[in-house]
Amino acid sequence: MTEATKTDYLTRAEAAARCRVPVPTFDKLRREGLIPEPDAEVGKHKLWRADTIAEFLDVGGTRR
């Protein structure tokens, strides 16, 4: 498997895995406004760019 590029989109589960939290915790943090808004939506699926999640984690994630 190749490393994700900056423009790759991550599913909710993939974004949660990058943040090292279970999906239910990721959803809770998103509802509380502590996770960046999705960059795209395909139907009911919300997607985050890999660089959006990387930047979020680089600045400390939810610890900022």
C-alpha positions as CSV (number, residue, x, y, z in Angstrom):
1,M,0.0,0.0,0.0
2,T,1.3,3.5,-0.8
3,E,1.5,6.5,1.5
4,A,-1.5,8.8,1.1
5,T,-0.9,12.0,-0.8
6,K,-2.0,15.4,0.4
7,T,-5.0,15.4,-2.0
8,D,-6.2,11.9,-1.1
9,Y,-9.6,11.8,0.7
10,L,-10.1,9.8,3.9
11,T,-13.3,8.2,5.0
12,R,-14.6,8.8,8.5
13,A,-13.0,5.5,9.6
14,E,-9.7,6.4,8.0
15,A,-9.7,9.9,9.5
16,A,-10.5,8.4,12.9
17,A,-7.6,5.9,12.5
18,R,-5.2,8.8,11.7
19,C,-6.4,10.6,14.8
20,R,-5.9,7.3,16.8
21,V,-9.4,7.3,18.2
22,P,-12.4,4.9,17.6
23,V,-15.0,6.1,15.1
24,P,-17.6,6.8,17.8
25,T,-15.1,9.1,19.6
26,F,-14.3,10.8,16.3
27,D,-18.0,11.3,15.7
28,K,-18.4,12.8,19.2
29,L,-15.5,15.1,18.8
30,R,-16.9,16.2,15.4
31,R,-20.3,17.0,16.9
32,E,-18.5,19.1,19.6
33,G,-16.7,21.0,16.8
34,L,-13.3,19.7,17.8
35,I,-12.6,18.0,14.5
36,P,-12.3,19.9,11.2
37,E,-15.4,20.0,9.0
38,P,-15.3,17.5,6.1
39,D,-13.7,18.7,2.9
40,A,-16.2,16.9,0.7
41,E,-19.4,14.9,0.8
42,V,-20.4,12.1,-1.5
43,G,-24.0,11.3,-0.9
44,K,-24.2,10.8,2.9
45,H,-20.5,10.1,3.2
46,K,-18.2,12.8,4.6
47,L,-14.6,12.9,3.5
48,W,-11.5,14.7,4.8
49,R,-8.4,15.5,2.8
50,A,-5.3,13.7,4.2
51,D,-3.6,17.1,4.6
52,T,-6.6,18.5,6.5
53,I,-6.2,15.8,9.1
54,A,-2.4,16.0,9.1
55,E,-2.5,19.8,9.7
56,F,-5.1,19.3,12.5
57,L,-2.8,16.8,14.2
58,D,0.3,19.0,13.6
59,V,-1.2,21.8,15.6
60,G,-2.1,19.5,18.5
61,G,-5.4,18.0,17.5
62,T,-8.0,18.4,20.2
63,R,-5.3,19.5,22.7
64,R,-4.9,23.0,21.3
